[in-house]
Structures are given as structure tokens and as C-alpha cells.
Amino acid sequence: MDRLGFYPPAPAPGPLIMLELSPDDWCAEPKIDGARVVVCRAGIFTRHGTPLTKSKGLDALAGIIGKDFFQAAGSLTLEGEWVQRIGKLWLFDLPDHLGTHDERVATLADVVGKIGGGALEMPRVYENFPKAYADWKLAGHEGIVMKRRASRYRKCDKPGTEIRDWLKHRYCWAK
């Protein structure tokens, strides 16, 4: 397969005041500086819907995924951020799961729990968004993404389509 067939949604820029949103309605995830990937039985794809290349770490990521990954995930499609320089895949979402964000994350945690290993990561859930923001900044992440808990995953028909159920705020980098 040479194309994924859809594009992941992009978080819309959000103001820093989004850290005051209610944790009853929103959750926070770190914005990781890596390559966004979608993993399914048809292959490993970029956020642009094209296959991940060897220069972007295809072989290393395929080695991490292996057959155990698909035995645990079944037919699910997984979305995450591949950080080649440290050999870690952060898993964030399940594009084919029809549930809310919270339901998708619970299912994803199940999959990660079955696989184990240090190369797969799921972000820690925070109720205190300013603390999450500060902790992730200290950890060297790119920023924070807020996701509406009741939202469904929206597959998009063009790359970079921003949705308001996902809001992002990047840290400022020194020049």
C-alpha cells in the first residue's frame, strides 16, 4: 500500500489560557518532537499518509513493533509520535476506535500493557494542567496538547487539517 487513505487531525493553536480548561472535559498530553506515525497491518505511515522511510527510522520502528505488537493490537490502527534519536514510540490514539478520547486511551493502555517493553510510551495523565505543562517543559518536550475527552477521532481528507477538539501550545525555544 503506498498511501494511508486518510490524514490524522492536527491540533489547532491554543492560547496558554487553555491550561485553565476543566479536567472534567479536557485531558493533557505532551507534544513530542518526533515524527507522527500511524501504524496498522498495512504498514507504518507518516502524518502525510505516505510510508515511513528508512531514513526516518522505519527499520528500527518495525523492529520495536514486531509480531507481538500486532497480536496485542489486533486489527486496531495506532497513532503516535516516533522519536528516532532515542528509539521510542509514544502512543496517543486509535483512529479506528469509535469511542470517545477517554475510551480510546483506555483501550490503548490495554494494548501497551500487553506488549510491555521500554520502547513504547504513553503519556502520564494529569489533572493539574499547569503542572503537566511545567513537567513536560523540564522533560524537554515540544509543548502540550489538550484533547476534549468526549471527542471522537476525526480522520481528515487533507494533511494539516486543524480541529478545535485538539489544542496545542508550543514552548518558546531560545534562539
Backbone bond lengths (Angstrom), bond angles and torsions (degrees), N, CA, C in turn:
res aa  C-N    CA-C-N  psi(-1)  N-CA   C-N-CA  omega(-1)  CA-C   N-CA-C  phi
1 M - - - 1.456 - - 1.533 108.04 -
2 D 1.317 116.98 130.29 1.459 118.68 -176.75 1.524 113.60 -102.41
3 R 1.331 118.23 -4.79 1.469 121.48 176.05 1.523 108.85 -142.80
4 L 1.313 114.86 150.93 1.462 120.54 -179.42 1.526 111.91 -73.08
5 G 1.317 117.83 -38.66 1.467 120.55 -179.06 1.516 113.68 102.89
6 F 1.328 117.52 -9.06 1.457 122.13 174.14 1.512 108.05 -156.94
7 Y 1.318 115.81 169.90 1.462 121.46 176.31 1.513 108.63 -121.16
8 P 1.350 116.82 140.42 1.468 118.48 175.96 1.525 110.16 -66.42
9 P 1.316 117.57 150.10 1.467 119.17 175.83 1.519 110.49 -68.13
10 A 1.319 115.53 154.46 1.463 121.11 177.47 1.519 108.70 -107.29
11 P 1.325 118.21 138.95 1.463 119.07 175.91 1.522 110.28 -67.76
12 A 1.317 116.67 139.10 1.461 121.81 176.55 1.529 108.95 -79.82
13 P 1.330 117.51 146.11 1.472 118.62 176.93 1.526 110.67 -59.18
14 G 1.301 116.02 137.63 1.459 121.00 179.93 1.518 110.09 -128.27
15 P 1.297 117.28 151.98 1.469 120.47 178.26 1.525 110.37 -76.92
16 L 1.298 116.55 161.56 1.464 121.38 178.87 1.530 111.31 -60.10
17 I 1.326 117.33 -25.25 1.462 120.98 179.13 1.531 111.55 -62.58
18 M 1.346 117.24 -14.76 1.466 119.46 178.52 1.526 111.02 -62.28
19 L 1.331 117.62 -17.71 1.463 120.59 177.62 1.526 111.45 -67.71
20 E 1.328 117.12 -10.91 1.459 121.83 177.65 1.529 112.62 -94.42
21 L 1.345 117.20 3.47 1.458 120.37 178.01 1.529 109.83 -63.89
22 S 1.309 116.65 157.29 1.462 122.32 -177.64 1.533 111.21 -74.84
23 P 1.347 117.88 127.93 1.460 119.83 175.32 1.534 113.06 -66.47
24 D 1.322 117.21 -11.70 1.463 119.83 173.95 1.527 110.68 -70.64
25 D 1.326 116.52 -29.38 1.464 121.97 -176.21 1.518 113.90 -108.52
26 W 1.335 117.99 -18.31 1.460 122.32 -173.69 1.519 110.41 -132.53
27 C 1.324 116.83 155.30 1.461 122.01 170.74 1.523 108.09 -129.87
28 A 1.306 116.35 161.24 1.464 121.80 -177.24 1.521 110.10 -116.05
29 E 1.325 115.49 141.00 1.456 122.86 174.32 1.517 107.94 -133.40
30 P 1.325 117.68 150.51 1.463 118.30 176.26 1.525 110.47 -72.82
31 K 1.310 116.55 145.11 1.466 121.09 171.57 1.519 105.41 -90.71
32 I 1.318 115.74 111.64 1.458 122.99 -173.65 1.525 109.57 -92.48
33 D 1.313 116.74 141.36 1.463 121.78 178.45 1.522 108.55 -92.66
34 G 1.323 115.39 92.11 1.460 121.80 179.72 1.516 109.13 -156.85
35 A 1.312 116.87 -151.72 1.459 122.55 178.25 1.524 108.37 -111.20
36 R 1.315 116.74 122.67 1.456 120.60 178.78 1.517 108.77 -70.45
37 V 1.327 115.77 129.85 1.459 120.35 -178.39 1.518 110.86 -131.28
38 V 1.323 114.37 152.75 1.456 122.91 172.08 1.525 105.64 -120.99
39 V 1.336 115.87 124.38 1.459 122.19 -175.41 1.525 108.46 -113.05
40 C 1.337 115.52 125.08 1.466 120.67 176.10 1.527 107.65 -147.69
41 R 1.295 116.28 175.44 1.469 119.50 -178.58 1.527 111.50 -61.83
42 A 1.324 118.18 -23.78 1.467 121.37 179.74 1.526 111.96 -76.83
43 G 1.344 117.84 -13.35 1.450 120.09 178.66 1.515 112.53 144.29
44 I 1.326 114.73 -168.35 1.460 122.56 178.23 1.517 106.99 -115.98
45 F 1.323 116.10 122.89 1.455 121.65 -172.87 1.529 111.42 -121.01
46 T 1.322 116.19 155.98 1.457 122.52 175.43 1.519 109.24 -85.71
47 R 1.327 116.22 174.22 1.466 120.17 177.26 1.521 111.99 -65.82
48 H 1.331 116.55 -15.24 1.468 121.30 177.46 1.521 111.91 -87.90
49 G 1.350 116.71 1.78 1.454 120.72 176.94 1.514 114.59 84.32
50 T 1.330 118.23 3.73 1.458 121.94 -179.81 1.527 109.55 -100.62
51 P 1.335 117.08 156.85 1.473 118.85 179.60 1.529 111.80 -61.08
52 L 1.323 115.85 142.10 1.460 121.35 174.05 1.524 107.42 -64.40
53 T 1.326 117.29 140.59 1.455 121.41 -177.00 1.523 111.44 -98.02
54 K 1.320 114.92 165.01 1.471 120.45 177.03 1.523 110.51 -60.98
55 S 1.340 117.53 -37.09 1.467 119.65 -179.03 1.523 112.32 -66.66
56 K 1.322 117.43 -21.48 1.472 122.27 176.98 1.521 111.88 -95.31
57 G 1.331 116.81 8.64 1.460 120.51 174.20 1.511 116.09 95.28
58 L 1.337 117.40 25.20 1.465 120.48 -178.60 1.526 112.05 -54.12
59 D 1.325 117.58 -48.53 1.465 120.07 -175.95 1.527 111.74 -62.59
60 A 1.332 116.40 -43.23 1.468 119.89 -179.90 1.531 110.48 -64.49
61 L 1.329 117.07 -44.40 1.466 120.18 -179.07 1.526 110.39 -67.21
62 A 1.326 117.93 -41.41 1.469 120.78 177.69 1.526 110.17 -60.83
63 G 1.332 117.25 -35.69 1.461 120.85 177.49 1.515 112.23 -66.52
64 I 1.321 116.54 -37.50 1.471 121.02 178.05 1.527 109.97 -67.87
65 I 1.322 115.23 -42.81 1.459 119.96 -176.53 1.524 110.68 -66.76
66 G 1.312 118.29 -58.42 1.460 122.20 176.86 1.511 114.09 53.73
67 K 1.320 116.79 -175.80 1.470 121.53 -176.91 1.526 112.36 -72.72
68 D 1.339 118.26 -30.40 1.468 120.40 179.99 1.527 111.36 -61.51
69 F 1.315 115.21 -34.95 1.455 121.42 179.61 1.528 110.01 -58.40
70 F 1.332 116.63 -49.39 1.461 119.93 -177.29 1.520 112.33 -75.66
71 Q 1.313 118.71 -25.69 1.460 120.21 173.46 1.529 109.04 -65.66
72 A 1.327 117.36 -39.84 1.464 121.26 179.55 1.520 111.93 -75.54
73 A 1.336 116.79 -39.08 1.468 121.01 -175.72 1.518 112.49 -82.71
74 G 1.327 117.49 -21.25 1.461 120.07 -177.22 1.518 110.13 63.87
75 S 1.311 116.54 -129.78 1.465 120.42 -178.24 1.534 112.04 -93.38
76 L 1.325 117.40 5.67 1.460 120.03 -177.98 1.527 112.19 -66.27
77 T 1.310 115.56 145.79 1.458 122.96 170.77 1.521 106.54 -98.08
78 L 1.333 117.00 133.59 1.462 121.77 -177.60 1.517 110.43 -115.28
79 E 1.323 115.58 143.93 1.461 121.04 177.48 1.522 108.59 -121.07
80 G 1.316 114.85 139.66 1.453 118.58 179.13 1.510 112.51 -164.44
81 E 1.299 114.78 -166.25 1.458 122.35 -179.10 1.529 107.33 -124.42
82 W 1.327 116.45 120.26 1.454 123.07 -178.67 1.528 108.23 -95.48
83 V 1.333 115.60 121.01 1.461 121.20 179.08 1.530 106.38 -109.17
84 Q 1.321 115.17 93.80 1.452 121.50 -173.34 1.529 112.41 -61.94
85 R 1.331 117.60 -39.52 1.465 120.27 -174.00 1.528 112.98 -63.18
86 I 1.343 117.56 -23.95 1.472 120.01 177.12 1.534 112.33 -114.78
87 G 1.332 116.90 -0.32 1.461 120.68 177.69 1.508 114.43 65.05
88 K 1.342 116.48 43.12 1.463 120.08 -177.23 1.532 110.10 -130.27
89 L 1.323 115.36 139.44 1.463 122.35 175.64 1.521 108.14 -111.32
90 W 1.332 115.54 115.73 1.470 121.24 174.69 1.520 107.13 -89.12
91 L 1.324 117.64 123.09 1.460 121.41 179.53 1.522 109.80 -99.83
92 F 1.347 115.66 131.79 1.455 121.16 -175.38 1.523 115.17 -122.64
93 D 1.333 118.45 -30.17 1.459 117.16 -170.65 1.521 111.91 -156.50
94 L 1.344 114.73 168.67 1.458 124.06 179.65 1.530 108.53 -127.37
95 P 1.327 118.64 94.90 1.465 121.07 -175.00 1.523 115.61 -58.10
96 D 1.336 118.78 -29.30 1.468 120.18 -176.85 1.527 113.96 -92.63
97 H 1.324 117.11 -7.25 1.467 121.53 179.66 1.529 107.75 -77.42
98 L 1.319 117.06 131.97 1.462 120.97 -174.44 1.523 113.97 -87.66
99 G 1.318 117.86 -0.95 1.461 121.11 -175.88 1.519 113.17 -80.54
100 T 1.331 113.97 179.92 1.464 121.15 175.76 1.524 109.11 -69.15
101 H 1.323 116.06 172.44 1.463 119.77 178.50 1.525 110.42 -57.80
102 D 1.325 117.97 -44.99 1.472 120.61 179.67 1.533 111.55 -60.72
103 E 1.326 117.76 -40.45 1.466 121.11 178.90 1.529 110.79 -66.98
104 R 1.321 116.22 -39.77 1.469 119.69 178.63 1.522 110.82 -64.71
105 V 1.330 117.17 -42.45 1.473 121.00 -179.69 1.534 110.44 -65.41
106 A 1.326 118.04 -38.50 1.468 120.80 178.23 1.530 110.47 -63.02
107 T 1.318 116.86 -42.73 1.468 120.79 177.70 1.522 110.28 -65.61
108 L 1.314 116.98 -41.54 1.461 121.79 179.03 1.532 110.75 -62.27
109 A 1.324 117.32 -40.92 1.468 121.22 177.58 1.526 110.57 -61.32
110 D 1.321 116.19 -37.09 1.463 121.30 176.21 1.529 110.74 -60.44
111 V 1.322 116.05 -46.46 1.463 121.65 -179.84 1.526 110.15 -62.35
112 V 1.318 117.31 -48.62 1.468 121.38 -179.39 1.527 110.10 -62.28
113 G 1.337 117.25 -38.97 1.459 120.74 178.27 1.520 112.76 -62.66
114 K 1.326 117.41 -34.89 1.464 121.36 179.29 1.524 111.78 -72.04
115 I 1.323 116.21 -31.68 1.460 120.61 -175.74 1.517 111.14 -85.58
116 G 1.332 115.84 -46.18 1.461 120.40 -178.38 1.523 111.37 68.04
117 G 1.307 116.74 -165.42 1.456 120.61 178.40 1.511 111.99 89.21
118 G 1.315 115.90 151.72 1.454 121.51 -176.10 1.513 115.12 -85.02
119 A 1.338 118.39 -4.16 1.463 119.77 -177.65 1.526 112.57 -88.59
120 L 1.322 117.00 -8.79 1.461 121.52 176.93 1.514 108.32 -109.06
121 E 1.309 115.96 138.84 1.461 120.60 -176.45 1.521 109.25 -137.67
122 M 1.307 115.77 142.96 1.458 122.02 168.89 1.515 106.51 -123.35
123 P 1.317 117.46 140.83 1.467 118.54 -178.74 1.517 112.09 -67.96
124 R 1.311 115.57 146.71 1.457 122.14 174.83 1.532 108.86 -69.75
125 V 1.304 116.46 140.59 1.462 120.95 179.74 1.526 109.12 -86.57
126 Y 1.299 116.36 130.45 1.459 122.76 179.57 1.526 109.32 -116.24
127 E 1.305 116.14 143.28 1.464 121.61 170.05 1.530 109.57 -94.29
128 N 1.322 116.08 -26.33 1.460 122.58 -177.56 1.529 108.13 -99.49
129 F 1.330 117.03 96.28 1.459 121.34 -173.73 1.533 113.26 -64.57
130 P 1.341 119.84 -40.75 1.474 117.82 176.26 1.537 112.49 -60.33
131 K 1.346 117.04 -35.49 1.466 119.82 177.02 1.523 110.53 -67.15
132 A 1.331 117.02 -42.97 1.468 120.61 177.33 1.520 110.11 -58.44
133 Y 1.321 115.34 -45.21 1.469 121.36 179.83 1.526 110.07 -57.89
134 A 1.312 117.24 -47.56 1.466 121.81 -178.60 1.532 111.14 -67.10
135 D 1.332 117.39 -44.38 1.464 120.99 -179.06 1.521 111.45 -63.32
136 W 1.325 116.72 -44.03 1.459 119.86 -178.25 1.524 111.27 -70.18
137 K 1.316 116.87 -31.01 1.466 119.49 175.53 1.532 109.78 -64.75
138 L 1.339 116.29 -44.58 1.471 120.69 177.42 1.528 111.56 -62.81
139 A 1.325 116.90 -32.50 1.464 121.53 -179.68 1.528 112.13 -75.95
140 G 1.334 116.83 -7.76 1.460 120.17 177.66 1.515 115.09 89.28
141 H 1.328 117.58 14.82 1.466 119.68 178.48 1.525 110.83 -74.58
142 E 1.305 115.81 169.01 1.465 122.53 -174.00 1.529 113.22 -80.07
143 G 1.317 117.42 -25.26 1.460 120.93 -177.83 1.511 110.17 167.43
144 I 1.324 115.57 -152.00 1.465 121.65 -177.97 1.519 108.84 -134.09
145 V 1.324 116.03 144.77 1.462 122.63 174.91 1.526 106.83 -122.15
146 M 1.314 115.80 127.23 1.461 122.15 175.74 1.525 107.57 -101.84
147 K 1.345 116.55 131.87 1.466 120.68 179.40 1.526 109.23 -123.14
148 R 1.321 114.25 134.53 1.466 120.50 177.80 1.532 108.31 -68.31
149 R 1.316 116.85 124.79 1.460 122.15 -174.94 1.533 113.37 -60.43
150 A 1.320 117.86 -36.04 1.463 121.09 -176.55 1.528 112.82 -84.70
151 S 1.334 117.96 -1.56 1.464 120.28 -173.53 1.527 112.42 -74.50
152 R 1.298 114.77 149.39 1.463 123.73 173.25 1.534 107.24 -94.95
153 Y 1.316 116.63 154.74 1.461 120.53 176.83 1.525 108.29 -71.29
154 R 1.311 116.85 132.57 1.465 120.28 -179.40 1.519 110.03 -113.27
155 K 1.326 116.69 110.51 1.460 120.75 173.98 1.524 107.33 -75.92
156 C 1.308 116.04 136.29 1.463 120.64 -174.54 1.520 110.97 -110.15
157 D 1.340 115.71 155.36 1.460 119.69 -178.36 1.526 113.17 -96.36
158 K 1.334 117.39 0.90 1.463 120.32 173.32 1.521 108.65 -147.50
159 P 1.339 116.41 150.63 1.466 119.18 -177.48 1.522 112.01 -68.08
160 G 1.325 115.13 150.47 1.465 120.70 175.35 1.513 115.04 75.30
161 T 1.346 118.31 14.01 1.462 121.07 178.97 1.525 109.15 -70.75
162 E 1.321 115.99 114.87 1.460 120.80 -178.36 1.523 110.35 -83.17
163 I 1.329 115.15 141.88 1.460 120.44 175.07 1.525 108.44 -124.62
164 R 1.307 116.69 146.64 1.470 121.59 -176.11 1.530 112.65 -83.30
165 D 1.331 118.05 -5.89 1.459 120.14 174.03 1.520 111.24 -79.30
166 W 1.326 117.12 -10.52 1.456 123.69 175.01 1.523 107.08 -124.59
167 L 1.305 117.15 122.45 1.472 121.96 179.61 1.518 108.94 -121.02
168 K 1.319 117.16 140.27 1.472 119.45 179.98 1.521 110.46 -125.73
169 H 1.311 113.69 151.19 1.465 120.86 171.92 1.517 106.59 -139.18
170 R 1.335 115.73 121.23 1.464 120.90 178.78 1.524 109.50 -89.20
171 Y 1.332 114.54 150.19 1.445 120.20 171.27 1.514 107.81 -73.95
172 C 1.305 116.49 156.31 1.471 120.26 175.60 1.521 107.52 -87.68
173 W 1.291 115.80 131.11 1.465 120.40 178.53 1.519 109.39 -98.07
174 A 1.314 115.15 143.02 1.474 119.76 175.29 1.515 108.40 -71.83
175 K 1.320 115.86 144.13 1.476 119.78 -179.21 1.488 111.12 -91.78
